[in-house]
């Protein structure tokens, strides 16, 4: 993971958050250990990539436990256009040059010198791999949180014309839709990624004779925000924090998803307040100008489809880099005597990702038992040393009696219930 802060002077930061090792067993080497010219040697191996990182990979202080848990989720590959193209995905993943997350498998050929028994590297090869972790949908963002980044409701006056009084007040509001769930990268068939958003409108007329505004078009845009920093983050990133902290930056990329004609949508008249509410239909709260009397509402169902010409990664938060998404809905309407009027809202949207068949997904929040396991793991010494997956030697076999006095080695056992992703590689 590497970042460059968006300031003059080019401040950089990098972080290794995952390291797995697999030594080769002695019986898998050729005998004698002398390489023959023209012969090909193969050493197949398999890495089990965990969904959850070790606690020591996020050793800094976080403002809340939720931030820390988010930082311990495995982030996706990010910012490598060549790697995306080689893996069959569209090259553009909406990432600036200042941020990159890379996974790679490195094989090293080591020779022991006869004169001093020291190891020297004869040859080594590194191959990048694209990692797309399985991510479940998170709970919706609080309506009171991040008000500077999102807007769930907006009100605007509708006037007769430039010089006369207003016809009434228009309210536009919505709630966070369900996540856009990416399919498993190895899946086949229909891989369309779609969800549905509901836009609710309310018009409080200034008088019963006021003419209703005529709806025109609804434009939907998807905004991808990549937050990056040259120092670790202790809280969830926001654009306001970025403006006040020169060690971090944010890059936004906007994709137009659709522009629909909604002139046929009809208003429904209400003569009394109602508390009826469903996931796709409800009555917005009165506007600031409403006192009493009839009012009008309508609902608009908006399909959200991810385009296929760009690469999208799941929403995530890490110590240095984060990716979040937002939906921007802009409504245009025609009012009597006016050429056009627009009102807009901005909703959070999460992109999740399906796992491989038979693979469990790490939960977003941990219970007391899991939290205690994490705290116990943090107390272990050298917990961030590379994990070895070589079979145990003879001294560890034969029962627990042989384990007396030996501390548990650092591993990912506390996360075994979360599953992982198998990456078979033949090298």
Secondary structure, DSSP 8 states (H G I E B T S, - for coil): -EEE-SSTT--EEE-----EE----GGGS-SSS---TT------EEEEEESB--GGGG-S--SSHHHHHHHTB----BS-HHHHHHTTS-S--S--TTEEB-EEEEEEEEEE-TTT--EEEEEEEEEEE-----B-------TTS-TTT-BSEEEEEEESSSSS-EEEEEEEE------EEE--TT--S----EEEEEEEEEEEESSTT----EEEEEEEEEEEEEEEESS--SS---HHHHHH-TTEEEEEEEEEEEEEE-TT---EEESS----B-SS-B-----TT--SS-EEEEEEEEEEE--SSS-----EE-SSEEEEEEEEEEEEEE-TT-S-EEEEEEEEE-EEE---TT-----SS--HHHHHHHHHHHHSTTTTS-EE-S---GGG-SSGGGGTT------SGGGGGG-EEEEEE--
